[in-house]
Amino acid sequence: MLDYIVVGFGLSGLSFVEQLDLAGKSYKVYENYSQKSSRVAGGLYNPVILKRFTLAWQGDKHMEEAVPFYKHIETKLQQSFVSQLPVLRRFNAVEEQNAWFEASDKPFLNEFLSSELIRNTNSALEIPYQFGKVKHTGRINIEVMLSSYIQYLKTNNNFENSSFEHDKVILKEDHVEYDGIKAKNIVFAEGFGVKNNPFFNYLPLYGNKGEYIVIKSKALKLQDAVKSSIFIIPLGEDVYKVGATYNNKDKSPEITSVAREELQKKLERFMCVEYEVIDQVAGIRPTVRDRKPLIGTHPKYQNMHILNGLGSRGILIGPTVAKELYASIEKRIPLDQEIDIKRFEALR
Ligand SMILES: Cc1cc2nc3c(=O)[nH]c(=O)nc-3n(C[C@H](O)[C@H](O)[C@H](O)COP(=O)(O)OP(=O)(O)OC[C@H]3O[C@@H](n4cnc5c(N)ncnc54)[C@H](O)[C@@H]3O)c2cc1C
């Protein structure tokens, strides 16, 4: 009998599996590569909402948990995928500069918002009102992290590259059975794929499609991430991710020309050098009606759990809520009501 089956290996699945590894639990992971949110993400960790200059929900707490978490995995897998990357917010007007100064004086935010304005020295960019700099930000190369973790799982025979079929689950009183495997618990970490999960698809996970274009420009020469109405994220070797879009109507997985045109238009408003679009990617962010994660145990089946709803900030939120889910299952420590799926019991 295994301790756990984990369905899905994006940021949620990885965050939970790491808890299992730390506790020495046995498990099997199922992954079918149907959802791409984690794999296409920009990979930025930044606790500040750069539209309004406010702290994201529990941003300071999540930063404290997440950065050491990813660094620990780097050491464990002997792979490098965490890098510091300053984020520069382009101001559109003097009023925005003033709002930034005001925010940088507030408790918690003052730790992240530098109160100095930064003058642009890059002739590839038009920045008439200077930049504000967010401190302690960085980037996780999620693709490298996930693929090296999967390699580690395969080496230990803990990974199945296959589609989990929910109708084959057999529910017993103190365990679940699936495809000849018995496990004490099952955790679903399927991102937007939860729509096909008959046990949890009553939850109000709406999804928001995001697309990036990937550009190459020798003339841009940017070291830091720049945030205007879109991000430019340097990936190295003159390549940059530009985006992302937000679309809550289109739930198809394909890239679109509409998104490409929108991103190019926004980019060309403040970047004035030549570039070439070399790629485009799309994924569905697992967003929830009340913008909080979906964590907890099925109201009827005590061995069945969910870790989902990380929205647009999976890197920061994932490690903390995975730890809390694990503690609620193994140590019966109640979940914070804000994230517990019990808040949606009436929808069942
Ligand atoms: C364009 C874009 C940019 C983003 N940028 C950032 C960013 O810069 N920083 C940040 O913090 N967040 C960012 N996000 C958000 C972040 O990517 C999400 O919060 C996070 O990826 C959610 O992770 P997840 O593991 O819950 O879902 P997913 O990444 O969707 O993972 C779910 C996994 O489950 C698998 N699966 C589903 N159903 C089954 C099944 N039946 N059988 C087997 N496997 C299954 C899927 O294949 C998938 O791998 C971005 C998202 C998008 C779309």
PDBQT file of the ligand as one rigid body, heavy atoms in Angstrom, charges set to zero:
ROOT
HETATM    1  C1  LIG A 401       0.915  32.732 -19.419  1.00  0.00    +0.000 C 
HETATM    2  C2  LIG A 401       1.058  32.485 -17.932  1.00  0.00    +0.000 A 
HETATM    3  C3  LIG A 401       2.042  33.165 -17.230  1.00  0.00    +0.000 A 
HETATM    4  C4  LIG A 401       2.207  32.944 -15.858  1.00  0.00    +0.000 A 
HETATM    5  N1  LIG A 401       3.226  33.568 -15.204  1.00  0.00    +0.000 NA
HETATM    6  C5  LIG A 401       3.424  33.330 -13.881  1.00  0.00    +0.000 A 
HETATM    7  C6  LIG A 401       4.524  33.897 -13.194  1.00  0.00    +0.000 A 
HETATM    8  O1  LIG A 401       5.358  34.603 -13.775  1.00  0.00    +0.000 OA
HETATM    9  N2  LIG A 401       4.638  33.658 -11.850  1.00  0.00    +0.000 N 
HETATM   10  C7  LIG A 401       3.747  32.867 -11.173  1.00  0.00    +0.000 A 
HETATM   11  O2  LIG A 401       3.885  32.672  -9.968  1.00  0.00    +0.000 OA
HETATM   12  N3  LIG A 401       2.715  32.274 -11.820  1.00  0.00    +0.000 NA
HETATM   13  C8  LIG A 401       2.541  32.500 -13.142  1.00  0.00    +0.000 A 
HETATM   14  N4  LIG A 401       1.487  31.898 -13.796  1.00  0.00    +0.000 N 
HETATM   15  C9  LIG A 401       0.528  31.117 -13.001  1.00  0.00    +0.000 C 
HETATM   16  C10 LIG A 401       1.062  29.741 -12.689  1.00  0.00    +0.000 C 
HETATM   17  O3  LIG A 401       1.558  29.217 -13.872  1.00  0.00    +0.000 OA
HETATM   18  C11 LIG A 401      -0.045  28.873 -12.095  1.00  0.00    +0.000 C 
HETATM   19  O4  LIG A 401      -0.453  29.392 -10.859  1.00  0.00    +0.000 OA
HETATM   20  C12 LIG A 401       0.461  27.428 -11.882  1.00  0.00    +0.000 C 
HETATM   21  O5  LIG A 401       1.032  26.969 -13.057  1.00  0.00    +0.000 OA
HETATM   22  C13 LIG A 401      -0.618  26.464 -11.472  1.00  0.00    +0.000 C 
HETATM   23  O6  LIG A 401       0.009  25.227 -11.304  1.00  0.00    +0.000 OA
HETATM   24  P1  LIG A 401      -0.829  23.871 -11.189  1.00  0.00    +0.000 P 
HETATM   25  O7  LIG A 401       0.156  22.797 -10.932  1.00  0.00    +0.000 OA
HETATM   26  O8  LIG A 401      -1.939  24.037 -10.221  1.00  0.00    +0.000 OA
HETATM   27  O9  LIG A 401      -1.507  23.703 -12.618  1.00  0.00    +0.000 OA
HETATM   28  P2  LIG A 401      -0.858  23.170 -13.985  1.00  0.00    +0.000 P 
HETATM   29  O10 LIG A 401       0.442  23.781 -14.237  1.00  0.00    +0.000 OA
HETATM   30  O11 LIG A 401      -1.921  23.306 -15.011  1.00  0.00    +0.000 OA
HETATM   31  O12 LIG A 401      -0.569  21.639 -13.678  1.00  0.00    +0.000 OA
HETATM   32  C14 LIG A 401      -1.564  20.666 -13.639  1.00  0.00    +0.000 C 
HETATM   33  C15 LIG A 401      -0.952  19.390 -14.171  1.00  0.00    +0.000 C 
HETATM   34  O13 LIG A 401      -1.889  18.324 -14.072  1.00  0.00    +0.000 OA
HETATM   35  C16 LIG A 401      -1.815  17.531 -15.240  1.00  0.00    +0.000 C 
HETATM   36  N5  LIG A 401      -3.087  16.820 -15.394  1.00  0.00    +0.000 N 
HETATM   37  C17 LIG A 401      -4.331  17.366 -15.461  1.00  0.00    +0.000 A 
HETATM   38  N6  LIG A 401      -5.260  16.392 -15.583  1.00  0.00    +0.000 NA
HETATM   39  C18 LIG A 401      -4.593  15.204 -15.566  1.00  0.00    +0.000 A 
HETATM   40  C19 LIG A 401      -4.992  13.830 -15.658  1.00  0.00    +0.000 A 
HETATM   41  N7  LIG A 401      -6.280  13.464 -15.761  1.00  0.00    +0.000 N 
HETATM   42  N8  LIG A 401      -4.028  12.874 -15.632  1.00  0.00    +0.000 NA
HETATM   43  C20 LIG A 401      -2.714  13.202 -15.513  1.00  0.00    +0.000 A 
HETATM   44  N9  LIG A 401      -2.294  14.486 -15.428  1.00  0.00    +0.000 NA
HETATM   45  C21 LIG A 401      -3.211  15.476 -15.447  1.00  0.00    +0.000 A 
HETATM   46  C22 LIG A 401      -1.547  18.557 -16.344  1.00  0.00    +0.000 C 
HETATM   47  O14 LIG A 401      -0.980  17.983 -17.486  1.00  0.00    +0.000 OA
HETATM   48  C23 LIG A 401      -0.598  19.539 -15.648  1.00  0.00    +0.000 C 
HETATM   49  O15 LIG A 401       0.757  19.212 -15.832  1.00  0.00    +0.000 OA
HETATM   50  C24 LIG A 401       1.326  32.068 -15.178  1.00  0.00    +0.000 A 
HETATM   51  C25 LIG A 401       0.361  31.367 -15.899  1.00  0.00    +0.000 A 
HETATM   52  C26 LIG A 401       0.230  31.553 -17.263  1.00  0.00    +0.000 A 
HETATM   53  C27 LIG A 401      -0.797  30.774 -18.028  1.00  0.00    +0.000 C 
ENDROOT
TORSDOF 0
